[in-house]
Amino acid sequence: MKDKEIESAFPHEAVYDFKGDKIVIASPGMSLRDWFAGMALQGLLASIAPVQGTDKNGLLKGTAIRCYEYADAMITIHRDY
């Protein structure tokens, strides 16, 4: 999955003038995969009722995995179109 993390969401560059010298600071931003996973997580959490149970860690891990599965699907479609 590392190849899917090459694309960036929100890359930016800042130029500062420091006593007449220009300093450029570039940031690649977060990976597009992480951005898509975060958006999937936001949607999932907004659309379900709070879940209570004894296997909280399993539920949280499963939800995170599902979000990255959504992100991977989004990247596949994003690259094809």
Secondary structure, DSSP 4 states (H G I P E B T S, - for coil): -GGGGSSEES-EEEEEEETTEEEEEEE--EEHHHHHHHHHHHHHHHHS-----S-HHHHHHHHHHHHHHHHHHHHHHHHH-
